[in-house]
Amino acid sequence: MLTNEQIQQYKRDGYLILKGAIPEEDVQRLERGVKNNPPLDGTLDPNAPVFPAPGRYTLATQAPADPDLGFIIEHPTVVDPVRTLLEDEPRLTAYVIYDRTPGGAGLPAHHDYKRWRPVGSSMNWLFTIIPFCDFDEDTGQLFVAPGSHHPGRIHDGATECLEVEPAIRPAPNDFIDPGLERGDLLFMNMHLWHRAADNRSEVHRVGLFNKYAGASYPPATGYYLFNDAVVDALSDAGRELIAVHSNLPIITTRALLVRDRGGSQEVLLTPDDDNRMQLPGGAVWDERAIPDWDLGNYIAPLQNYLREQLRIETPWLSYIHDYPEADGLCRLYGYTLNDHGFPVAYDGEWVAVESMHQQALAHDWIEAAVEKWCDPSIIRGKGLSQAQSRIDQFAY
């Protein structure tokens, strides 16, 4: 249980450290898990170094299916404060162990709210960081800039999705070394600026950098999809921490395009080959404009389909849910149109939600998807493609 002083410190500084919170036997158990699962998930960068050459390596993807790794997901010392700090039920968005090998370079100053990443595009998430060794001058400190998270940058906009102003880079002397040691537990706000020093030691600098989002704040690009083995490794209560999971792959992506006409919601539908009405979209492909392991952002292919099928360009899209389609899943995104567009006919049919049951629909989940998209209790952000974000992830 966090004290009121600790909660206020987190809100003020953007981070909170619980010294020695993780028992030594739990750290050793995590180390056994890493030994059995080398950090070879890496990135999608073909020029990345080969383990264990000097560099930074990742153990992520489906790693927590190993009980010696997965147990920490639902560890009460971790989850209970997360619930308090998020002021919401937590959902795991990423399980990540980083290994900076001897000689591995550090990271420059940055923050991790990123509109193109499944692990970074929720409007309310935080890190839980557990060092497996002391992060000191030899292994490489993790520096933080207290107060640099600037929560006032988040505000309502012209749409139902929240907007975030461009980040404010702190000065170099704003960063401090909080003195992280083996077994400490650091909670860090998604907007907090931080950097890491080089590993100048002869040992591996290893740490767990998990990420949890509030259940009411889904990632704008969609969740990283864990498989069923990860969920099976957890208790019944722990399974609630995994928002989406499946052994089926995401094979299609579609857009729910909604507009308001006289207080009535309408959805844009197009006919399929069997003349059933469906949402626009098609087969997924991985964009890979920004190499990383956390696949799941299918905004780029969906925007291509919208240009090809409807001749429209959406500046952003926001994740709704994953629904069954054919032999896999469909990752569904939403966008609500305003009245600012040029008054030309759309290449499709606008159908009122209340009369949708009269249509021959290709998928029986469309009406449920509309309800979820319009649910005011779900707080959404704006998801971008990787290509858009290479220019400016805050531009739209």
WOZI-V497287 format. One record per backbone hydrogen bond with DSSP energy under -0.5 kcal/mol. NH is the residue of the N-H (numbers start at 0). CO is the residue of the C=O. E is the energy in kcal/mol with one decimal. If there is no record, write none. Layout:
nh: (NH;NH)
co: (CO;CO)
e: (E;E)
This chain:
nh: (6;7;8;9;10;11;12;13;15;17;18;20;21;22;25;26;27;28;29;30;31;32;33;34;35;36;36;39;40;41;45;47;50;52;56;58;59;62;64;65;66;68;69;70;71;72;73;73;74;77;78;79;81;82;83;84;85;86;87;90;91;92;93;95;96;97;98;99;99;100;100;102;103;106;109;111;113;113;116;117;119;120;125;126;127;128;129;131;132;134;135;139;142;142;143;144;145;145;146;147;149;152;153;154;156;161;162;164;168;173;174;175;177;177;182;183;184;185;186;186;187;188;189;191;193;194;195;196;198;199;199;200;204;205;206;207;208;208;209;210;211;212;213;214;216;219;221;225;225;229;230;231;232;233;238;239;240;241;242;245;250;250;251;252;253;254;255;256;257;257;258;260;260;263;265;266;267;268;268;269;271;274;276;277;281;283;294;297;301;302;303;304;305;306;307;308;309;310;310;311;316;317;318;319;320;322;322;324;327;328;329;330;330;331;331;332;333;334;336;336;343;346;347;348;350;350;352;354;355;357;358;360;361;365;368;369;370;371;372;373;374;375;377;378;378;379;382;382;383;388;389;390;390;391;392;394)
co: (2;3;4;5;6;7;8;9;186;184;16;17;182;20;22;22;23;24;25;26;27;28;29;30;31;32;33;37;57;57;43;44;48;49;98;96;57;59;61;62;64;65;65;66;68;69;69;70;71;74;74;75;77;78;79;80;81;82;82;212;240;210;210;93;58;206;56;97;204;54;98;198;100;195;193;189;111;119;113;293;116;116;211;187;209;185;207;205;205;179;133;135;140;194;175;192;143;173;12;144;146;149;150;162;158;379;154;152;166;170;171;143;141;175;130;180;17;128;15;184;126;13;124;188;109;142;106;140;103;137;197;137;99;203;97;129;95;206;127;93;125;90;123;88;213;120;218;223;243;226;226;227;228;230;234;236;237;238;240;225;248;328;328;281;330;279;332;254;255;334;265;258;263;260;258;350;256;266;348;277;275;271;359;269;252;250;292;295;297;298;299;300;301;302;303;304;305;305;306;305;382;333;219;331;331;320;329;327;324;248;322;251;328;320;329;253;317;255;257;334;341;309;345;268;266;348;264;351;352;354;355;358;276;362;364;365;366;367;368;369;371;373;374;215;376;377;316;380;114;384;385;386;387;387;388;391)
e: (-2.2;-2.4;-2.1;-2.2;-2.2;-2.2;-3.3;-2.4;-2.1;-2.9;-0.7;-1.3;-2.7;-0.6;-0.8;-1.9;-2.5;-1.6;-2.2;-2.1;-2.0;-2.0;-2.2;-2.3;-1.6;-0.6;-0.8;-2.5;-2.1;-1.1;-0.7;-1.6;-0.5;-2.6;-2.4;-2.5;-0.5;-2.8;-1.8;-2.2;-0.6;-2.5;-3.0;-1.6;-0.9;-1.6;-0.5;-0.8;-0.9;-1.6;-2.9;-1.8;-1.6;-2.5;-1.7;-3.0;-2.7;-1.1;-1.1;-2.3;-3.2;-2.7;-1.4;-0.5;-2.6;-2.4;-2.5;-0.5;-2.9;-1.7;-0.9;-2.2;-2.8;-1.2;-2.1;-1.3;-0.9;-1.1;-1.2;-0.6;-1.2;-1.4;-2.3;-2.9;-2.4;-2.9;-2.2;-2.7;-0.5;-2.0;-1.4;-2.9;-0.7;-2.6;-2.3;-2.0;-0.7;-0.5;-2.4;-2.0;-0.8;-2.0;-1.7;-2.5;-0.7;-2.8;-3.0;-1.9;-0.6;-2.2;-1.2;-3.1;-0.7;-0.7;-2.2;-2.5;-1.7;-2.7;-3.1;-0.5;-1.5;-3.0;-1.5;-1.5;-2.5;-2.0;-1.9;-2.3;-2.7;-2.5;-1.0;-0.8;-2.6;-0.9;-1.9;-2.5;-3.7;-0.5;-1.7;-2.2;-2.2;-3.0;-2.4;-2.9;-2.2;-1.0;-1.0;-0.9;-1.0;-1.0;-1.0;-2.6;-1.0;-1.8;-1.8;-1.1;-1.8;-1.5;-0.7;-2.1;-0.7;-2.5;-1.8;-2.5;-1.5;-2.3;-3.1;-0.9;-0.6;-2.1;-2.0;-0.5;-3.0;-1.3;-2.8;-2.6;-1.9;-0.6;-2.6;-2.8;-2.6;-2.0;-3.1;-3.1;-2.0;-1.7;-2.2;-0.8;-1.5;-2.8;-1.7;-2.2;-2.3;-1.9;-2.4;-3.5;-1.7;-0.9;-0.6;-1.4;-1.8;-1.6;-1.5;-3.0;-0.9;-0.5;-2.5;-2.3;-2.3;-2.3;-3.6;-2.6;-0.5;-2.6;-0.8;-2.5;-3.0;-2.1;-3.0;-0.6;-2.3;-0.5;-2.1;-3.0;-2.7;-0.5;-2.7;-1.2;-1.4;-1.6;-1.9;-1.2;-3.0;-1.0;-2.1;-2.0;-1.9;-2.1;-2.6;-2.0;-1.0;-0.6;-1.4;-3.2;-0.6;-0.6;-2.5;-0.6;-1.8;-1.7;-1.3;-0.6;-1.0;-1.9;-0.5;-1.4)
